[in-house]
Amino acid sequence: MRYWFTVNLVCLISLMCGGVVPAEDLRPTFLMLSDPEFDSPEPLKDLLPDDIVELWRSSLERPEASYRLSAAIDIRHASQAGFEEVKAAIPELRQLLSAEETTSDVRTAVAQTLIELDARDAAEELYLSSVTSDTQFRQLVEPSLAQWNFPTIRKVWRDRLQQEDSLRRELILACEGCGHLRDKPSLPDLLSIVHSQERPRDVRFAAAKAAGQIAESGLESEVQQLLRLDSPPLISRLCAVVLLRRHGSARSQEQLKNLFEDPAGPVATAAIERLYEIDPELVLKLTSVAREHPDSKVRSVAADCLIALITPERIEILSHHLNDPSPPLRIHIREALLEIAKRPDLEAAVRESTTEVLNTDDWRGQEQACLILGQLDHEDVMSRLVVLLKSPRPEVQISSAWALRKIAVKESLPVLLKHAQSQTDNPQGPDLRAVDRQVAHLFEAMTIMEYRPVIPLMRTQVPKPEDVDTTHRRLSRGAAVWGLGYFLADENDDEFAAQLMGRIKDVGGMTPDEIVLVRRMSAISIGRMKTESQLPAMKKFVGSEVQHDPVSESLRWSIHEISGEELPHITHSPRVLRNWRIQPLPPK
């Protein structure tokens, strides 16, 4: 029971606290997947069967409970799928909710559906149904009544807080509702629960959280009372920190600083997050400790403080935490440094400090530094990136190759070819899929730098290996075929184009199908080469109307590149969804 309590309080306080907003993750993507871009038609919106909403409405009025239950569930699922027209059934649902003969399972399903439909006009019926129902039904309904600010429920919650025999789950509901509505009259009763040693710990925490949502000042003495013992229990410390969730007085700031030193991560996290909300300067003095804190959320706030109050000196501190054990925090710091680098007065500091990280032995920092310096086109690190191609870590193998493609320094080309040749002939590394990605990035790098000595190696990737592996060779073979389309664009190589056409048609035979990516890149390369000899074969393969799949789209693009002809897409009728519990009979 103690373990359950701790886990749930940690979850509760984590949800309550803000934390870092995840940054958009910069990933080592491939040029071949976006070059060229296709203008494909928007997918058609799904439809409901004709007259099905009316069928559901009539089913709600039938006497059989099974029909009522099925119709309510169907309407809810249809609403979740985006069909707004099902709101027409709200009157029947409201009537069914209030009917005396409605069974409990149907009433629950109807309530769930009305909540899904955001039927605020049904709040009175939902409330009245909850009065005569069980705790489980009230747990379903009361949070929505709070969201809708239904006035009658306030008194119910206040009364529940004062009753000694209130059920635990319903008492937590009352606390949460009063907190959401910031119901000031309930504050004394909430504080009484917070201090009651007889109350369950999760109830005390819920009451403290609600009180912290309601009061913006005046709870410092309550916090002092909770922490009066030399070693207050965890529940008291948790309650104390959430009571100060909206406080900003000097006294509350001192209390929060003391709570930041708490050994429990959730307490320290909530304390430093509130201090940061008040003023990042308050956190700045704590960052030396916070940066090394075992809880990643505390370290996130420390990073946010450095970001908010950034200087060249703090850039150096921030960059050296690119090796943080938490992947989301590493990404957050990386994206922040890229944003900071847009400032002319700070760009040099970002480049310099990130280069220092690149030169360390920590793979986490190396990976992030590769991505930053590649994005910044920092050519000075070319030699270090070449060394990192042989890193034992797959993440660094991939990011260093991507960065070399981004900075595109031609002096690196002989080494890139040598490494790509070695990894193609005899792949080395703990993860062959990472080798595949690395070689693909190198092929793209040599393509955009027009390094023709790579052509013989790329040509070896066109034939399908006997032991074709969709994971080990997929991306590198695709990049090789894509690159050959650029290199051979002006050579009118009919023999090579026929070889590519063979890759496109290599499906449905006795051997495994060719990899889709290779087939797609083969079609694109024929188009880049404008090889008219393959035009009849491509048109025959794709047909007079083009399917909505990557290979067919690529063939359509290539046909247009060669002949200027715009093949139409296949016209599909909107899909009518028919996986409902109650639906019309199919036409005869």
C-alpha positions, 0 to 999 in steps of 0.5 A: 500500500505504501508503494502504491501511495508513493507512485500515485503521489509522484504521478499526481505532482508530476501532472500538476507541475509544468516541466519542460515543453518538448522541443521539436526534435531535429533528426538526421533526415534524408534528402531522398525522402523529400526530393522531389516532393509530390503534389498528391491529392488530399485523402477523402473524408470518411462517411457515415452510412445514409440515415444511420444517425436517424437509425441510432436516434430511433434505437435510443427510443426503443424499449430494449436495453440492448438497442439503447446501449448499442446506439449510445456506444455507436454515437460516442464512437462516431463523435470520437471519429469526428462526425459532428452530425451525431449531436442531433441525437442529444435530445434522445440521449437526455431523455433516456438519461432521465427515464426511470426505466433506464438500466444502470449500464445504459445510463452510464453509456448515455452519460459517457456519450453526452460528455463526449458530445460536450452536451453542457445543456444536459448538465442538470440531468447528469447531476440528478442522475449522479445523485441516485447513482453510485460512486463510479457514476459520480467519478464519470460525471463530476469532473465534467460538471466542474469543467462546465462550471455547473453551479449546483455541484459546488454545494454538494462538494462543500457538504461532502468536505464537511462530512466525516463519513464521505467515501474516499474517492468521492472526497477526492472528487470534491477536492478536485472540483473545488480546486478546479473552480477555485471555490474560496468558501471551501478553503477552510474545510480543505485546510482542515483535511490537509492537517488531519492525521486521520485522513488518507494520505491521497485525500490530504494531498488532493485537498492540499492541491485544491487549496493551492489552486484556490489561494494566492496568498496566506497559506505560509502559516499552514506550510509552517505548521506542516513542516514543524517537525524536524523530520516531517513525513513525505505527505506533509512535505508534498502538501506543503509544496503544493499549497504554495503553488500560486504564492509569491511572497518573500516568506513563501519564497524562503519556504520554497527554497527550503523545500527545494533541498528536499531529498524527494524529487517531486517536492524539489521539482515543484519548489524550483518550478514555482520559484522559476515562475516567480522570477528566474533570478531566484533559481539562478542562485540554485542552478549549480545544485539543480544542474546535478540534481538526480531528478531530471525535472529539476535539471530541466528547470535549471536549464530553462533558467540559464536559457532565460538569462542567457549570457556567453558564460552561461552558454558554456555551462548549458552546452556542457549538459548536452550529455544529460542522461535524460533524452528529452532534456538533451533535445531541449538544450540542443534546440535552445542552443540552436535558437540562441545561435540565431542571435549575432552576439551569441552565435560564436559562443554557441559554436565554440562551446558546442565544439568543446562538447564535440571533442569530449569522449561522451557519446551523448554530448557528441551526438547532440553537438554533431546535430547542432554544428551540422545545422549551423554549417560549422565547417571547422569541425570537419576533421573531428566529424570524420573521426567520429564516423568510427564511433562505437555508438550508433547514434554518433555514427549516424549524426556525424555522417549527417553533419558532414552532409550538412557542412559539405566540405569537399576536402572530406570527400576522399575520406567519406568515400573510403569509409562508405566503401569499407562499410559497404564491403564489410559492415562494422558496428553493433547495429547494422541498421545504424551502418545502413543509415550512416552510409546513406547519409554519406552517399547523399553527401557525396551526391550533393558535392558532385563527387563522381568517384563514388559512382562505381560504389553506388552502382554496386548497390543497384542489383538486389542482393541474394540475401536482401535485407529490408533493414540492413541495406534499405536506406543505403541502396535507396540513397545510392540509386537516388544519387545515381539519378543526379550523376547520370542525368545528362548521360542518356544511359539506356542500359542503366535506365533499363536496370532501374526499370527492372528494380521497379518491376521486381515484385510478385515473382518467386524471389522476395519483392524488391525494397519499396524505397529502391523501387521508388528511387529507381523511378525518380532516377529514370525521371531525372535522366529523362530516359524516353526509352523507358517511358512505355514500360513505366506507363504500362506498369503504372496504368492510365490512372495512378494509385496512391502509393510511393512507387506509383507517385514516383512513376507519375512524377517521372513520366511528367518529367520525361513527356510532360504528361499529367497522369490522373490519380485514381478517383476513389469514392469516400469510404463509408464506415460500416463497423457499427453495432447498429447500422442500416441493412445493405441495399439488395 
